[in-house]
Amino acid sequence: MSEPTLPAANRILIIDDNAAIHADFRKILTVPVTAEAGLRST
């Protein structure tokens, strides 16, 4: 059997000097650690 491949890591570049904007994007675009751990264990 072949090794399972990991999905590609997509990136988004945000250019803004407001730290709150960066925090909002992180909240929207990141997967919670508990959900990510659950996906890997299956």
PDB file of N, CA, C and O in Angstrom:
ATOM      1  N   MET A   1       0.836  -1.191   0.000  1.00  0.00           N
ATOM      2  CA  MET A   1       0.000   0.000   0.000  1.00  0.00           C
ATOM      3  C   MET A   1       0.873   1.243   0.000  1.00  0.00           C
ATOM      4  O   MET A   1       1.981   1.237   0.535  1.00  0.00           O
ATOM      5  N   SER A   2       0.378   2.277  -0.586  1.00  0.00           N
ATOM      6  CA  SER A   2       1.146   3.520  -0.618  1.00  0.00           C
ATOM      7  C   SER A   2       0.880   4.355   0.626  1.00  0.00           C
ATOM      8  O   SER A   2      -0.157   4.223   1.275  1.00  0.00           O
ATOM      9  N   GLU A   3       1.834   5.210   0.939  1.00  0.00           N
ATOM     10  CA  GLU A   3       1.712   6.119   2.084  1.00  0.00           C
ATOM     11  C   GLU A   3       0.613   7.142   1.817  1.00  0.00           C
ATOM     12  O   GLU A   3       0.511   7.658   0.704  1.00  0.00           O
ATOM     13  N   PRO A   4      -0.218   7.447   2.831  1.00  0.00           N
ATOM     14  CA  PRO A   4      -1.216   8.509   2.630  1.00  0.00           C
ATOM     15  C   PRO A   4      -0.515   9.856   2.478  1.00  0.00           C
ATOM     16  O   PRO A   4       0.475  10.127   3.158  1.00  0.00           O
ATOM     17  N   THR A   5      -1.022  10.679   1.603  1.00  0.00           N
ATOM     18  CA  THR A   5      -0.414  11.985   1.389  1.00  0.00           C
ATOM     19  C   THR A   5      -1.145  13.040   2.193  1.00  0.00           C
ATOM     20  O   THR A   5      -2.357  12.957   2.395  1.00  0.00           O
ATOM     21  N   LEU A   6      -0.401  14.027   2.647  1.00  0.00           N
ATOM     22  CA  LEU A   6      -0.981  15.138   3.380  1.00  0.00           C
ATOM     23  C   LEU A   6      -1.528  16.161   2.398  1.00  0.00           C
ATOM     24  O   LEU A   6      -0.964  16.348   1.320  1.00  0.00           O
ATOM     25  N   PRO A   7      -2.627  16.828   2.761  1.00  0.00           N
ATOM     26  CA  PRO A   7      -3.150  17.856   1.859  1.00  0.00           C
ATOM     27  C   PRO A   7      -2.174  19.029   1.739  1.00  0.00           C
ATOM     28  O   PRO A   7      -1.384  19.291   2.645  1.00  0.00           O
ATOM     29  N   ALA A   8      -2.243  19.716   0.626  1.00  0.00           N
ATOM     30  CA  ALA A   8      -1.372  20.872   0.396  1.00  0.00           C
ATOM     31  C   ALA A   8      -1.680  21.968   1.411  1.00  0.00           C
ATOM     32  O   ALA A   8      -2.837  22.176   1.776  1.00  0.00           O
ATOM     33  N   ALA A   9      -0.657  22.656   1.859  1.00  0.00           N
ATOM     34  CA  ALA A   9      -0.830  23.761   2.809  1.00  0.00           C
ATOM     35  C   ALA A   9      -1.061  25.042   2.007  1.00  0.00           C
ATOM     36  O   ALA A   9      -0.136  25.589   1.407  1.00  0.00           O
ATOM     37  N   ASN A  10      -2.288  25.500   2.008  1.00  0.00           N
ATOM     38  CA  ASN A  10      -2.609  26.747   1.317  1.00  0.00           C
ATOM     39  C   ASN A  10      -2.286  27.919   2.228  1.00  0.00           C
ATOM     40  O   ASN A  10      -2.392  27.814   3.450  1.00  0.00           O
ATOM     41  N   ARG A  11      -1.897  29.023   1.636  1.00  0.00           N
ATOM     42  CA  ARG A  11      -1.531  30.214   2.401  1.00  0.00           C
ATOM     43  C   ARG A  11      -2.253  31.432   1.857  1.00  0.00           C
ATOM     44  O   ARG A  11      -2.546  31.524   0.665  1.00  0.00           O
ATOM     45  N   ILE A  12      -2.534  32.362   2.753  1.00  0.00           N
ATOM     46  CA  ILE A  12      -3.133  33.641   2.380  1.00  0.00           C
ATOM     47  C   ILE A  12      -2.260  34.733   2.966  1.00  0.00           C
ATOM     48  O   ILE A  12      -1.936  34.703   4.153  1.00  0.00           O
ATOM     49  N   LEU A  13      -1.883  35.688   2.149  1.00  0.00           N
ATOM     50  CA  LEU A  13      -1.086  36.816   2.602  1.00  0.00           C
ATOM     51  C   LEU A  13      -2.028  37.987   2.887  1.00  0.00           C
ATOM     52  O   LEU A  13      -2.762  38.432   2.005  1.00  0.00           O
ATOM     53  N   ILE A  14      -2.001  38.478   4.121  1.00  0.00           N
ATOM     54  CA  ILE A  14      -2.832  39.614   4.519  1.00  0.00           C
ATOM     55  C   ILE A  14      -1.904  40.784   4.784  1.00  0.00           C
ATOM     56  O   ILE A  14      -1.007  40.713   5.624  1.00  0.00           O
ATOM     57  N   ILE A  15      -2.137  41.856   4.054  1.00  0.00           N
ATOM     58  CA  ILE A  15      -1.319  43.055   4.227  1.00  0.00           C
ATOM     59  C   ILE A  15      -2.196  44.120   4.861  1.00  0.00           C
ATOM     60  O   ILE A  15      -3.046  44.714   4.198  1.00  0.00           O
ATOM     61  N   ASP A  16      -1.985  44.357   6.143  1.00  0.00           N
ATOM     62  CA  ASP A  16      -2.763  45.337   6.885  1.00  0.00           C
ATOM     63  C   ASP A  16      -2.000  45.639   8.164  1.00  0.00           C
ATOM     64  O   ASP A  16      -1.353  44.754   8.724  1.00  0.00           O
ATOM     65  N   ASP A  17      -2.067  46.867   8.625  1.00  0.00           N
ATOM     66  CA  ASP A  17      -1.336  47.225   9.834  1.00  0.00           C
ATOM     67  C   ASP A  17      -2.191  47.125  11.095  1.00  0.00           C
ATOM     68  O   ASP A  17      -1.742  47.500  12.179  1.00  0.00           O
ATOM     69  N   ASN A  18      -3.406  46.629  10.965  1.00  0.00           N
ATOM     70  CA  ASN A  18      -4.297  46.506  12.106  1.00  0.00           C
ATOM     71  C   ASN A  18      -4.244  45.068  12.638  1.00  0.00           C
ATOM     72  O   ASN A  18      -4.651  44.133  11.948  1.00  0.00           O
ATOM     73  N   ALA A  19      -3.748  44.900  13.847  1.00  0.00           N
ATOM     74  CA  ALA A  19      -3.610  43.556  14.431  1.00  0.00           C
ATOM     75  C   ALA A  19      -4.962  42.873  14.615  1.00  0.00           C
ATOM     76  O   ALA A  19      -5.041  41.646  14.549  1.00  0.00           O
ATOM     77  N   ALA A  20      -6.019  43.638  14.842  1.00  0.00           N
ATOM     78  CA  ALA A  20      -7.350  43.056  15.022  1.00  0.00           C
ATOM     79  C   ALA A  20      -7.831  42.362  13.749  1.00  0.00           C
ATOM     80  O   ALA A  20      -8.513  41.340  13.815  1.00  0.00           O
ATOM     81  N   ILE A  21      -7.474  42.921  12.588  1.00  0.00           N
ATOM     82  CA  ILE A  21      -7.840  42.292  11.313  1.00  0.00           C
ATOM     83  C   ILE A  21      -7.162  40.932  11.195  1.00  0.00           C
ATOM     84  O   ILE A  21      -7.791  39.958  10.780  1.00  0.00           O
ATOM     85  N   HIS A  22      -5.896  40.860  11.555  1.00  0.00           N
ATOM     86  CA  HIS A  22      -5.165  39.587  11.502  1.00  0.00           C
ATOM     87  C   HIS A  22      -5.794  38.573  12.453  1.00  0.00           C
ATOM     88  O   HIS A  22      -5.943  37.405  12.093  1.00  0.00           O
ATOM     89  N   ALA A  23      -6.158  38.992  13.639  1.00  0.00           N
ATOM     90  CA  ALA A  23      -6.781  38.090  14.613  1.00  0.00           C
ATOM     91  C   ALA A  23      -8.118  37.569  14.088  1.00  0.00           C
ATOM     92  O   ALA A  23      -8.434  36.391  14.256  1.00  0.00           O
ATOM     93  N   ASP A  24      -8.898  38.433  13.459  1.00  0.00           N
ATOM     94  CA  ASP A  24     -10.183  38.002  12.900  1.00  0.00           C
ATOM     95  C   ASP A  24      -9.984  36.951  11.806  1.00  0.00           C
ATOM     96  O   ASP A  24     -10.709  35.957  11.764  1.00  0.00           O
ATOM     97  N   PHE A  25      -9.018  37.163  10.929  1.00  0.00           N
ATOM     98  CA  PHE A  25      -8.750  36.173   9.886  1.00  0.00           C
ATOM     99  C   PHE A  25      -8.301  34.843  10.499  1.00  0.00           C
ATOM    100  O   PHE A  25      -8.707  33.781  10.028  1.00  0.00           O
ATOM    101  N   ARG A  26      -7.484  34.890  11.526  1.00  0.00           N
ATOM    102  CA  ARG A  26      -7.049  33.644  12.183  1.00  0.00           C
ATOM    103  C   ARG A  26      -8.239  32.896  12.756  1.00  0.00           C
ATOM    104  O   ARG A  26      -8.324  31.676  12.621  1.00  0.00           O
ATOM    105  N   LYS A  27      -9.164  33.610  13.396  1.00  0.00           N
ATOM    106  CA  LYS A  27     -10.352  32.966  13.974  1.00  0.00           C
ATOM    107  C   LYS A  27     -11.200  32.307  12.889  1.00  0.00           C
ATOM    108  O   LYS A  27     -11.722  31.210  13.085  1.00  0.00           O
ATOM    109  N   ILE A  28     -11.333  32.969  11.759  1.00  0.00           N
ATOM    110  CA  ILE A  28     -12.191  32.465  10.682  1.00  0.00           C
ATOM    111  C   ILE A  28     -11.546  31.301   9.937  1.00  0.00           C
ATOM    112  O   ILE A  28     -12.224  30.334   9.593  1.00  0.00           O
ATOM    113  N   LEU A  29     -10.242  31.388   9.687  1.00  0.00           N
ATOM    114  CA  LEU A  29      -9.593  30.446   8.777  1.00  0.00           C
ATOM    115  C   LEU A  29      -8.893  29.271   9.437  1.00  0.00           C
ATOM    116  O   LEU A  29      -8.535  28.324   8.737  1.00  0.00           O
ATOM    117  N   THR A  30      -8.683  29.283  10.731  1.00  0.00           N
ATOM    118  CA  THR A  30      -7.962  28.178  11.356  1.00  0.00           C
ATOM    119  C   THR A  30      -8.923  27.110  11.867  1.00  0.00           C
ATOM    120  O   THR A  30     -10.068  27.391  12.220  1.00  0.00           O
ATOM    121  N   VAL A  31      -8.427  25.895  11.895  1.00  0.00           N
ATOM    122  CA  VAL A  31      -9.191  24.763  12.410  1.00  0.00           C
ATOM    123  C   VAL A  31      -8.870  24.634  13.894  1.00  0.00           C
ATOM    124  O   VAL A  31      -7.699  24.642  14.272  1.00  0.00           O
ATOM    125  N   PRO A  32      -9.884  24.515  14.733  1.00  0.00           N
ATOM    126  CA  PRO A  32      -9.607  24.335  16.167  1.00  0.00           C
ATOM    127  C   PRO A  32      -8.743  23.092  16.395  1.00  0.00           C
ATOM    128  O   PRO A  32      -8.886  22.094  15.689  1.00  0.00           O
ATOM    129  N   VAL A  33      -7.862  23.155  17.366  1.00  0.00           N
ATOM    130  CA  VAL A  33      -6.928  22.057  17.637  1.00  0.00           C
ATOM    131  C   VAL A  33      -7.678  20.769  17.939  1.00  0.00           C
ATOM    132  O   VAL A  33      -7.258  19.708  17.478  1.00  0.00           O
ATOM    133  N   THR A  34      -8.765  20.817  18.690  1.00  0.00           N
ATOM    134  CA  THR A  34      -9.509  19.600  19.034  1.00  0.00           C
ATOM    135  C   THR A  34     -10.112  18.954  17.790  1.00  0.00           C
ATOM    136  O   THR A  34     -10.106  17.728  17.678  1.00  0.00           O
ATOM    137  N   ALA A  35     -10.631  19.743  16.859  1.00  0.00           N
ATOM    138  CA  ALA A  35     -11.193  19.189  15.626  1.00  0.00           C
ATOM    139  C   ALA A  35     -10.091  18.593  14.763  1.00  0.00           C
ATOM    140  O   ALA A  35     -10.276  17.535  14.163  1.00  0.00           O
ATOM    141  N   GLU A  36      -8.955  19.259  14.696  1.00  0.00           N
ATOM    142  CA  GLU A  36      -7.846  18.763  13.878  1.00  0.00           C
ATOM    143  C   GLU A  36      -7.337  17.440  14.441  1.00  0.00           C
ATOM    144  O   GLU A  36      -7.045  16.521  13.676  1.00  0.00           O
ATOM    145  N   ALA A  37      -7.227  17.328  15.753  1.00  0.00           N
ATOM    146  CA  ALA A  37      -6.749  16.089  16.367  1.00  0.00           C
ATOM    147  C   ALA A  37      -7.726  14.949  16.106  1.00  0.00           C
ATOM    148  O   ALA A  37      -7.313  13.810  15.886  1.00  0.00           O
ATOM    149  N   GLY A  38      -9.009  15.252  16.131  1.00  0.00           N
ATOM    150  CA  GLY A  38     -10.014  14.234  15.864  1.00  0.00           C
ATOM    151  C   GLY A  38      -9.959  13.718  14.436  1.00  0.00           C
ATOM    152  O   GLY A  38     -10.192  12.534  14.192  1.00  0.00           O
ATOM    153  N   LEU A  39      -9.654  14.599  13.492  1.00  0.00           N
ATOM    154  CA  LEU A  39      -9.564  14.187  12.103  1.00  0.00           C
ATOM    155  C   LEU A  39      -8.368  13.284  11.865  1.00  0.00           C
ATOM    156  O   LEU A  39      -8.449  12.346  11.073  1.00  0.00           O
ATOM    157  N   ARG A  40      -7.264  13.554  12.539  1.00  0.00           N
ATOM    158  CA  ARG A  40      -6.055  12.746  12.328  1.00  0.00           C
ATOM    159  C   ARG A  40      -6.151  11.373  12.962  1.00  0.00           C
ATOM    160  O   ARG A  40      -5.467  10.448  12.525  1.00  0.00           O
ATOM    161  N   SER A  41      -6.982  11.216  13.982  1.00  0.00           N
ATOM    162  CA  SER A  41      -7.037   9.929  14.671  1.00  0.00           C
ATOM    163  C   SER A  41      -7.877   8.898  13.934  1.00  0.00           C
ATOM    164  O   SER A  41      -7.860   7.724  14.305  1.00  0.00           O
ATOM    165  N   THR A  42      -8.615   9.301  12.897  1.00  0.00           N
ATOM    166  CA  THR A  42      -9.463   8.350  12.175  1.00  0.00           C
ATOM    167  C   THR A  42      -8.746   7.694  11.050  1.00  0.00           C
ATOM    168  O   THR A  42      -9.327   6.867  10.347  1.00  0.00           O
TER     169      THR A  42
END
